[in-house]
């Protein structure tokens, strides 16, 4: 049996799986608020107790964590948590615990996803054995590359979400100026993430918000999106448009860096919720608008991942490969 985890800045998924080399079969899964417990070890203990499972019966544990992984441990970038494989093993009695980056985990799931779990933004012309890439906006922004090496796909973690944000328009330059004043620099996650949409909202609402969105509310990003879809506030419409274009441009940057002729996959919690905005054309126009390589980018398949548990599944896939 496999224990898998997907630890994010807002929520954490834990699941038990039966091992399978292609797609492990889920037994039970549960979602937690990440900060509902003081430590991941306590959360895992509660999960296993609720599932009536003894940790000693678990063959491999794999945890995807939203932060850079060094020596089988990660400091989460959005919350004050440390995910440490050795500490989890000592606390739970699990025999083998492996910590990987959360986007590396999501990338592990990509080859196992079914057609029904994907929404096509651009069909393209996939190259057999071509590299792939994953980008996922949620609480933060994650990126991963999937290299094709010696006949198999090898996901590689990245912290590209914290790279500098590259403004392309006068409006985006205004966003960069505001972010630089607030944070000292503008990184991509400051724009392309849930809190990024809130940052953009501040710039597009010099005259106030017609939808009266409270930016201090935990659900402010969802409120901005709802106001934009309902067209209740021109500033919210502009904020979502700017967000979508910036997201598409960054996805195109990642596609070029990885030469993702096998496909680009848009994961995370935001994409499925704003699918109408992603399919309007603005996302893909920004994705492709990179002369002289527009034709290369137009040939790359682009899909939105609809499976909310893709990161959890990917952690299980990686664990199964270790058995």
N, C-alpha and C positions, 0 to 999 in steps of 0.2 A: 504493500500500500504506500501511496505517496501523499505527503502533506505539502500543499502549495500555498503561497501567500502573495498578495499584490498590495504593497503598502504605499499609499499615496498621501498627499498632504491633507486631504479631507476625509477619505474613507479607506478602509482596509478590507480586502476580501481574503478569506481563508477557506480552503477546500480540501477534501480528501478525494483521492482518485485511485482507480485501479490502473495499474501500469499497462501501457500499450505503446509500441514504438512510434506509431503514427499520430494517434490522438487518444490520450488517456481518457478513461471513462469516469465521469464525475459520480461520486457517491453521495456527498453532502457538501454544501457550501453555505457560507454565512457572511453577511456584510456588517461591518462595525464602523462607527465613527472613530477615526484614528486616535483622537485624544480622549476617547471614552475610558481608556485604561492608561495607567501610568507608564506601562512598558509593553512591548510586544510579547514578552514572555508571559505576562499575566493574561493577555488577550488569548494567546495560543492555549494556555492552560484552561481557560474558560470554554473555549471552542471545543477542545478535546473532551472535556468533562461533559458538555452538552451533547456531544455525539457518542458518549460512552466508549471512547477509544483510549487505549493505553499507548502512550508515545513509544514504548519499546517495540510495538508491533509495526511501526512505520519504518520502511526501508530507507527512504531518502526524503529529506525536507528541502524544498527550494523556495526562497523568499525573494521576490522582486521588490526592490526598494528605490524610492524616488530620490536618488542622490548618487554621487560617485562612490564606487565600491573599491576599497583598498584593503588587502589582506582579509578578505571574506567579511568585511564590515562596512557599513555605510552610515554617514551622518546625513539625515534627511535635510534637504535644503529649505523646506517650507514649514516644518515643525521641529521642535527641539527633541528629536528622538534619535537614538543610535540603534541600528539594527546590526547585531553582532552574532555571527554564526556560532562561535564558540560559547557565547553566553546563553544562546537559545538551547544549545545542546545540553549544557550543564543544568539549566533550569527545567527542561522538559524530559530529559533522558533520551531524546532522539539520537539515534546512532550517528547519522550523517546529516549535517545542515550546510547548505550552500546558499550564499547570498549573491544575487546578481542585480544589475541595474533594472529598474522597472520597464524601461523601453527595450532593453535587451530581452527581457522576458516576453514582452508583447511581440517582438520580432520573431521569437521562437514559435509563436502561434501562427504566424502568417502562412507557412506552407500547409498547415492543418486546417485552415479555414475553408468552409464550404461556400459555394456560390451564393447561397441564400443569406450568408452573413456579411455580404459585401454589396455596396451600392456603387455603381460605375459612374464616375465623373468624366472619364476619358478612356475610351476602349483602347486606343493606341495599337501598336503592333509589337507585342512582347517578344523579346529575343530569348530563345531557350537558353537557360543557364546564365542569363544576365543578372547583374547585381540588382538588389531591391533596397528600399529604404522605408522607414516608418517615422512619422511625425505625429505627435499627439498633444493637443492643447487641452488642459483641464485646469486644476488649481495652479499648475505651472506649465512649462512647455518641455516636452521630452523629444529626443531624436535618437534614432539608431540606424546603423547601416547594416545591410545583409549582403555580405560578400559571397560570391560563388567561388569556392576553392576546391580543386581536385574532385569535382563532381558532387559536392555537397554545399549546402548553405550554412554560413557561419556568421551569426549576428554579432555585431560589435557595438558596445555602448558608446555614448557620446554625451557631452554636456553642452551641445551646440545651442540649446535654449538660452544659455547665459552669454553667448557671443554678442558682440555689438549689433544693435539694430541699425540696418541700412535704410535710411529714408530715401524715397524715390520721387516724392512730389512735394510741393510747397506745404501742403496740409500735413504731411508726415514730418516735414522739417519742423513745423510748429509743435508737433507732438514730442519730437526729440528735445527741443528747447525746454518744454515743460518738464519732461522726465529728468533732464540734466539738472534742472533747478531742484527737483524733489529728491533725487537719488544720487546725484553726482555723476551719473552716466546713464545711458539708455541701452538696456540689453533687450534681446528679442522677446524674452518672457514678460518684460514690462509692457508689451503691446499685445502679443499673441498668447493669451491665457485668460482665465476668468477675471483676475485682477487687472489684466491688461485692458480688457474692455472697459473697466471702470476708469482706468487712467485716460483712455481715449475719450470717454464721456466728458471728462473734466475740460478737455480742450474744445470739444464741439458744443459746449453749453455756456458760452460767455454770457448769454442773455437769460439764463435760467432754463429749467427743464419743464416743458409743458406737461409731461407725464408725472412730474413730482417724484422722480425716483430718488430714494434715500440711499446715497452711496455708502453709508455706514451699515446698512442692512446686510446680513450674511447672504441674502439672495439678490443683491443689487444687480449682478450681471444678468440673471434671468429676467429681472424686471426691465432692464434696458432692452433686452432682446424682444420681450413681449411688446413693449411700447413701439419698437421699430417695426415688428411684423404687423401690428395694428395701425401703424402710421399715426400714432397719437402725438408724436413729438418729432419735428424735423431734426433736432440735434441727436436724438436716439437713432434715427434712420441713418444719419451721416456716420455716427459712431460705429454702427454695425457694418455699414458699407466699408469704412476704412479698415475695420478689424478683418473682414473677409479678404480684402485685397492684400493686406499685410500677411495674412495666413497663407494665401496662395503664393505670394512672392517668396516667402520663406520655404515653403514646400518645394518650389522650383529651385531655390538655392541648394537645398539638400539633394534634390535630384541630380543637379550638376556635380556636386561634390562626390556623389557616389556613383555617377554614371548609371542611374537606375533604369537600365533598359528592360529589366524584368518587371518593374512596376513600383509605384509609390503608394503607400497605404496610410490613410489619414485615420488615426485612432483617437483615443481620449474621450472624455465625457461630453465635450462641447459639440463636436461635429454632428452626431446624430440629431441633436436638439436644434441645430440651425440648418438642417439639410436643405430647406427651401432657399436659403441665402447662398449656400454653397453651389446649388444647381442653377443659379441665376445667370451664370456666365462670368461674373467678375472674378471669382476664385481662379478659374482656369485661364482667363486672359492674363492675370498677374503671374500665374505659374509659367506661362509660355513666353512672356514678354522679356526675353533675354537675348537680343541679337548679339552675335550672329548664330545662335544655337536654337532658334525657335523651332526649326524642323525636328531637331533631336528631341526637344521637350514635347513636341506634339506627337511623337511616336511612342512616348512612355505611357503605359496604362496607369490610371490613377483611380483608386478605390477608397471609399469611406468604409471603415470597419464598423459594422452594426452590432457585433457581439459585445455586450457590456463587460463580459468576463474574459476578454481576449488576453489580458495580462496574466490573469490567474491560470488560464489554460496554458499559456506559454511557459509559465513557471513549472507546471506539471510536465509539459513536453520536455523541458530541459532536464528535470529530475529523472524522467524515464530513460533519457539517453545516458545517464550515469550508472544505471543498474547493471 
